[in-house]
Amino acid sequence: MTADLSMLQLALLSLAAPVVVFNWGGFFVNLWKACRGSGRMVPTIYLASAILMTAAWFAGPRPECRWMFLIPLSDLANLSLPLIVAASIPGFCKRIVTLRRPA
């Protein structure tokens, strides 16, 4: 039984690893395109590696494997989420003030 769960855990983690690699590749492609002046962006996949890691953590026989948290922490898309939220707060506050202003 624990061998089956370990295989499931390994399978889920092996699905999360390419997501991290593709997100890093997308970052470098976007950087390269920005240097060339192209406006098209390569999208990254947010939270996919974190969801797969969480599923692997719950599916595994040993939930004390804290090293699995390094997978979503190494994903650039997950690290950029707090920056996106922090960058959008001033515009959101400005929109609220504009909506509350009497006409």
NORLIN-V856095 format. One record per pair of residues at least 4 apart in sequence whose C-alpha atoms are under 6 Angstrom apart, sorted by the first residue. I is the first residue (numbers start at 1). J is the second residue. If there is no record, write none. Layout:
i->[I | I]
j->[J | J]
This chain:
i->[2 | 2 | 5 | 5 | 6 | 9 | 9 | 9 | 12 | 12 | 16 | 16 | 18 | 20 | 23 | 26 | 30 | 33 | 34 | 46 | 46 | 47 | 49 | 49 | 50 | 55 | 56 | 57 | 70]
j->[6 | 61 | 60 | 61 | 60 | 56 | 59 | 60 | 52 | 56 | 49 | 52 | 22 | 75 | 44 | 42 | 41 | 38 | 38 | 77 | 78 | 78 | 53 | 72 | 72 | 59 | 60 | 63 | 74]
